[in-house]
Each structure stands twice: as structure tokens, then as C-alpha cells.
Amino acid sequence: MKKVVFLLVIAFTAFMFISGCSQPQDTPDATVSETDSAAVEIAQVTVEDVQGMTDIAMLENIALDHADSEVRQAALDQISKFSTEVERIQNITDIAELKNIAIEHDDKIVRKAALDRMTKLSAQAEEGTVSEPEVIIEDPVAIICTKYTAGEKDKIRYSKNTLNRVWVEMQGKEPSETGRRTTELEYIISREVQDVDGQGTATIKLTFDEVKLTLASNVQKKTKENSYISTPEKTTSTWKGEPGVAGKSVTVKVGKDGTIHELLDHDKLLEELHVTVDDNSRVSYLIGEESVRNIIERPFIKACEGGQVLPSGWDAYQEIPDAMLNAKAMRMIYVPDNFTEGDNILNVKTSIEPLYTVPEGMPEPPAAGDPFKMILKQNSDLQEPKVISEAVFDIEKGQVLKDLLDVEYLMILDGNQLFPEQRTGKKKDVDAGMMYTLIKINEEYEVIE
């Protein structure tokens, strides 16, 4: 049953990571485990004992079962030392260095990580695995660029909804959900083009007509919900001290490629609302530069180099959308849907390919840090993303009419594959369960009037 408990703890800790909550305080009964030499009563282990240990399995048992919080913390700190080493191994490409670690390192887990890395690199070398897409030389069937006229006005709606859910399934038992978190975000924004220069760069006033944000979580049947709603009539918020955004404006310069070149009066807006970029308020997030760019800049246009629509499509690399995903980056692939040269309406479909090697020029994703997060991330298998997409661009008007991207990521961790060397005797037949991490992201942009 030890591995069942361990998997549930990983699942619960993983959800704490997703929801941004603090790690739970565990107070299980003291149990007996083994070191390499003799049986040790976990209850008798001290902080000094823990600091000299190199057996990760033993440290995990102490971190889960010891009654003293200081000893549990010391065990987690000791595990973190090895976690950092395992994370470092994932970036080593020198076979000789990996071989040396696999032979000489004191800890079996670290040695196995080195062996696994060697195996992966060898397989890639044999298969000629390349993360870069095949280069195809072809003529574009259309040129797309955003077009603006001084004085024109419209209104857009942008929403982003997310679901994060973690659960465990074991033979003969009902699925056990450790928690879920949802985010619902919506903007209604009026746009007014104030000026267009000779290069086609437009100065646009963005007015927040409505802004809504709801965060909800359910962890071990304990629910929590907070919301912020700002409309012209009133602003309500369960977070204290959040000012109303409805009716406020920010001016941006937008290029022909649809990207924001500059936010002209963003500092003035922050000052008017008495918030700063780093005060961790909800409003500073809702009207922050990153949020404004996420609303206005449409990825399928931004990725289209020179605006050239190629029959086979085009692509771009993006950072992983959630830190829990067991991948290094995402390759976004955009392909015209039933488009022929001369058509005015361009429909684009999107597919997503997880990458397990960091593309050149992109930063390495942050290390998992916490040992439980590391175990979850490195031992979970990321399934092929399920994607529903619809992007519509009016070539004549130079306008994005709609951009929908709905993605479902599923990661599966087989608890029976964790630490197989410990599954001996009666433990061999105990089902440690399967842990599932579901991450759903729905993003939609549309012109509504």
C-alpha cells in the first residue's frame, strides 16, 4: 500500500502546484522501512540522520511518514539535491559524461536517469531524429497583413478558459479526484483607429468595455471561488481593493503583421487605477502588457513570415503553456483549409506537436524544483494533444474575423512503473494505480460588431 499512498500524495501535491496553493501538511502514522544495511524505525530518524542519507526511496518514506515536520522538511531538502542532479542530466548531450555518472554516482535513481538519457540519445542518433521541420520551397498562394483606416471602429470579444484536473484510478476502486481548478476570462474591447502611418502601422485606442475573471477550485471536496466583474454599470470583486477597469483605455501601435510595436500610455493607465506592474493585484494582471498582447496579437499571423501563405502551411515554436507538461516546447503548425489562390477568405487549421528538445534560440523550461513535481513531470507520458481550431482571415479587409483554439493535454503516470526495484514479494501484486493530469485550454477571439 505504500506506493498507493505515495502516488496519491504525488497527485495531491501536483494539484497544489497547478492551483498555486501551498503544499499540504502530511501527518501519517510512523511506519518501518529499510536502508541498505538494516531496518530503521522512521520515527527515530533525526535531521542529522537525514542529511547523511543518499537513498531516495528511504527519504521519500521519511518525507511522507515522519511525525516531525522538521525531519520531513529535511528529507524533502535532501531529495531536492538529487532532483536537481536528475534535472541537470536531462540536458547533458555528452555520452561519456553520462556514462561516468551511470557508473560512479552513489544514488541508483541518478544512475538510472543517466542510463535513460544515454538510451534516448542513442535512439535519436540511430533514427536521425530532427526537431526542425522539413524545408519546402514553394510559392505563396496569398499574402496576408492587417490593414487599418483612420477613424474606423469595431468591437472584439476575447476569452480564455482553462481546466486543470488531477485524478487517480486503481483496480477495483472508483476514480479518486485530488482536485480541479478552472479559470474563466473574458474581455469586450472597443477599438478605434486614430492614425495610420506610411508603413501601415496603426495607432489604435483600446477601451475595456467589460472584463470578467473567475477562478474556482475544488480540492478534496473543499470548494473555493473568486470573481472580478467590471462593466459600465458597476464593478464587483471578491478580491478586496480591485478598481474598476470598464471604460478605461490604453493606446497601442500595431504593425501590418498584427503585433503590438508599442504601448503608448500604459503607465498612465496603471497610475490612474493606482496599480503597478508588480503588485500582484488582479487588475494589474488583467490590463498588463502581456495580457494586452495576448488579446490583440493572433499567433497564426504572427508566425506567418512576410505574410506569405504557403500551401503546405507554416509553423512557429512556443513555450509550453503549462509548467506541468512533460515537454520542452510546442511546435504550432498552421495550414490553409481548402484555400486556392484568389480566394478572399482564408481559413486556417492549427495542429500542435510537443517537442522534447529545446529549439535553437528558445530558453530551457524552468526546472520542476520540488521533488514531487519532478517525479510527476519526468515519469508522466504526454499524450498527443487533441486540437479543435478555426481561424478566419478576410484578406481584402486585412482583418482577423475569428480565431478559436481549443486544446486538451493529457499526461498519464503509471504508479506501477515507479521504483520497480522495490516491487518485490507481496508488494509486486499491489496495484499502485494510474495518475491522470488533464489540462484543457480554450481560447477564442472574434469581431462582434
N, C-alpha and C positions, 0 to 999 in steps of 0.2 A: 504493500500500500504506500510505501514511501514515495515511489515515483509518481503515483496518482496525485498525492498531496503536492509534490514538487511541481507537477505540470499545472495544477490549479493555481498554485502560488505564482508561477510564471505568467499565467493567463491574467490573473488579477493585477499583478504588477504591470503587465503590458498595457492593460486598460488604464491604469493610473497614468502611464506615460502618454497615452492617447489623449486623455481628458485633461491633462495638465494638473492633476491633483497630486498631493503628496503621497509618498509611499505608505501603505498601511502598516500598523504596528502588529506584528505577529506574536502571539503568546501561546504556542503549542506546548504540550507536555514534553518533558525531557525524555529522550529515548537513548538507546545504546547503539553505537556504530563501531567501526574498526579502523585503525590505522594500519600501516604496513607491518608493524611489529606486534601489537597486542590490542586487546579490547580496551576501550576508554569510555568512561562514563562522561557523556556530553555535559551533564550538569556540573562536573568537576573541572571542566576546561576553563582556563583563565585567559585574560587578554594576552599575557606574555606567551602562553602556550600557542595561541592562535598566530601570533606574529612570527613564529618559527615554523609554521606548517607550510607544506607545498602540495598537499593532496587536496585538489579542488573538490572532489566528491565529499570528503570529510568536512571541508569548510562550508559546503552547501548545507550539510546536515546541521552544523552548528548555527549557521545563519537562519535556518528555519526553526530549529527546535530548542535552542538555549533559552533559558528563562531570563537571563541578564541582557538588557538591551545594549550595554556597552560591549559585551562579548559578541553579540550578534553583529554590531556595527564593525567591530574589529575583523570579524570573519568576512564581511562584505568588502571592507577595505583591502584585505589580503587577496580576495578573489579579483578585485579590480586590477591589482598589479598584473595578474596573469591575463585578465581580459584585455588590457592594453597591449600585451605582448601578442595575443592572438589577433587582435585588430591590425597590428603592425605587419604580421605575417601575410595578411591578405593583399598587401601592396608590394611584397617582395617579388621580383622577377628573376633573381639570380638563383639558379638551381643549386649551385654549390653552397650558397649561404643557407638555403632551405635544408639541404642535406645535412649540413653541420648541426642545425637546430634539431632536426629529427633524430640525430644520433646522440647528441650531448646534453640536451636540455633536461632538467630534473623532473619536470612535470609531464605526465603521459598525455594530458589534454593538449598541451602546447606542441609536443612531438607529433601528435596526430594531426593537428592543424597544419604543421609544416609538410607532412606527408600528403595531406589532401591538396594543399596548394601545389606541390610538385606534380601530382597526378593531373590536376586541372591544366597546368601549363604545358605538360607533355601532350595531353589530348588536343589542346588548341594548336600546338605546333604540328602535330600529325595531320589534323584536319584542315590546317591553313585558315583557321578562324580569323575573320577580319570584321571589326565592328563598323568600319566605314562602308557606306552603301556603294553599290556598283555605279561607276560614272557612265552615263549615257549621253551621247552628243545628239541633240535633236533640236528642231526649230520650234519656237513657241507658237501656240495657236491663238494666244491673246496676250495683251499687256494690261495689267490691272494697276490702277493707282487711285487713291482717294481724290475727289475733286470737290472744291468748295466755291461758293459765290457769296460775296459780301452781302449781308443782310438776310440770308436765308436762315430759317429757323426750323427745328424739329424737336422731337421728344423721343428719348430712348428708355428702355427698361433693361436693367441688368440684374441677374440673380445668380446666387451660388449657394447650393445646398449640399451638405455633406453628412454622411452617416459613417460612424466608426463603431464596429461591433466585434466583441471577442467572446467565443464560447468553446466549451469542451464537450466532446462526445466519447462515451465509454460503452463497451459492450454490456447489454442488458440494463442500461440506465437511460433515463431521459437526458437530453442535452442540457448542460448546465451553463447558462449565460453569466459571465462575470461582469458584464456591463456593456453599455452602449452610450454613445454621445451623438447628438445631432446639432448641426448649425444651419440656420436659415437666414440668408442675407438678401436684401432686395433694395434696389435704388430706382427711382424715377427721376430722370435728369432732363432738363430743357437745355438745348444747345442753340446758341446764336453766333453766327459767323460775323465777326466785327471787321475783319480785313483779310485780304489775300495778297501776298507779295508776288513778285515776278517769278519766283521759283515754285510757286504753288503752295507755299507754306501758309497755313491759315491761323489767324488769331481767333480763338473761339471762347466765348463765355459759357461756362457750365454752371447751371443753377440746380441745386439739390431740391427737388420738389417734395420728394418723400424718401425717407431712409428707415429701413426696418432691420433689426437684428435680433434673433432669438437663439439662445444657447440652452440646450437641455441635456441632462444626463440621468442615467439610471444605473446605479452601481449596487449590486447585491440588494435589489428591491428598494433602494433608497433613491428617490427621485429629487431632482433639482432643476429649476428653470429660471432663467433671467431673460429679460427682453428690453429692447430700446425701440421706440417708435416715434418718429418725428414727422409731422405733417404740417401743412399751413395752419391748421386749426389749433393744434397743440402738440406738445412733446411729453411723452410718458416714459419713465425708465425705472427699472428695479435696481439699477446701479445708481448710487447717490451722486449728486453733483454733476450730472452729464447735461451739457447745454443743448438747446435745440439747433439742429442743422438745417431744417427746412427753410427755404428762402435765401440761404447763404450761397455765395458764388465763388468760383475760382476761375482764372483765365489761363488758358494753355495755348501753346503754339504747336500745331500738328502738321507734320510733313506729308508729302504725297504717298509715302509708304505707310501712313496711318500711325506712325509712332509720335509720341509726345517729345518735342525737342526741348521744351522749357515750360515750367510752371511759373507764371509771371508774378502773381500776387498771393502765393500760398502762405508766406509768412504773415501777411496781413490778415488772412482768414483765420489762422491759428490764434493770432493775437486778439482778434475780435471775439473769438469763442473762449478765450482765456485757457487755452490748452497748449501744450508743447509736443514736439515730435517724440519725446522720450518719457512722457509722464504716465504711460501705461493706461490711459483712460480709453474708454470705448470710442469716444468721438475722435480722439487723435488717430486711432486706427482707421475709423470709417472714412475720414477725409484725408488720410495720409497720402503721400506721394505714390507709394506702392499700390494702394487701393485705387487711386485715380487712374494710374496706368493700366491696371488690370481691367478696368471698365472700358476704357477708350481703345486701347491697343488690341487688335484682334490677331491672334497668333498666326493664322493661316496666311494673312497678308504680310505680316512682319517677316515671316520666313521665306517669302517669295522674292528671291534675289532679283533686283532690277524689275520686279513686277512681271517677270516672264512666266506665263502659264505653260508648262511643258506637258505634253500628252501623258507622259509616264508619272507626272507629279513632281513634288519637291519635298524636302524634309528639313528638319531642324532638331537640335538637341536641347533638351530641357532638364533641369534638376528634378529629382524625384519629388512628387507632390506631397509626400508624407514620409517623415523620417523613419517610420517603421517598415517601409517596403525594402525587401531584400534585393536591391538593385543599386547600381552606381549612377545611372541616368536613364532618361527616356528618349527614344527617337520618335519624334512626331512625323508621321508620313501623311502628306496631303495630296489627294488625287482628284482631278476633274471627273465629274459624274455625267456621262453621256453628253459631253460638250464637243461641238465641232466649230471650226474657225468661222467666224461671222456671227455666231450666237451672241445675244446681248446679255442674257442671264447666265451667270456661272454658278454651278452647284459644286461644292467641294466636299468630299468624304475624308474622314480622318481615321487613321489606324495608329496604334501605339506599340512600339517594340521595346521591352525592357533591355537595358544594356548592363553587362556585368564587368565591363572595363570602362574606366573614365575616358570619354573622348578628349582628344587633344584640345587644350585651351580651357577646359572646364575644371572647376575645383573638385577635389575629393570630397564626397559627402562627409558630414561630421561623424566622428566615431560614436558608437552607441553609448559608451561611457559606463552606465550602470551594468553590472554583470548579468542581471536578469534580462535586460533589453538586448544585450549582446547575444545571449543564448537563444532568445526568441528570434532575433533577426537572422542570425547565421545558420540556424537549423530549420527555418521555415522555407518551404518551396513556394515561390511566387508563381501562380498560375497565369496563363495567357489572359491579358486584360480583355474584358467584354466592353466593346465600344459601340455607342449609338451616336451618330453625328449628322449634322445638317448645317452647312454654311452656304449662304446665298449672297452673291455679289452682283449688283447692277453695274455692268461695265460702262454703259453710256453715261449714267449719272455719277459714276465713281463712288458708290455708296454700298456699305455692308447693310443688307436688309435683315439678315438673321445669322446667328452663329450659335449653334447648340452643340455641346459636347457632354455626353453622359458616359462615365467610365466606372467600371466595377473591378476592383482589385481584390483577389482572394489569396491569402497565404495559409499554408497548411503545415503544421508541425506534428510529426509522428512521435508521440511520447515514448513509444517502444524502441525507437532508434537512439534515444538519448542515453549515453553512457552504457552501451551494450555489455561492456566487460563486467558490469555489476549485476547483470540479469542472470544469475545462476541459481541452481536449486529450485526452491519453491517460487522464488521471485520471477523466474523465467516465464511462468504461465500467468502472471498477474498483468492485466491489461492496463497500461499507463494512459491510454486514451489518445485522442487526436484533438489538437487545438486549432481552431479556425480564427483567422483575423480578416474581417471584411471591411474594406474601405470603399465607399461609394462617393463619387463627386459628380454633381450635376451643375453645369454652368451654362447660362443662356443670356444672349444679347439680342435685342430686336428693336427696330424702329417702330414706334406705336402710333405716331402721328406727325 
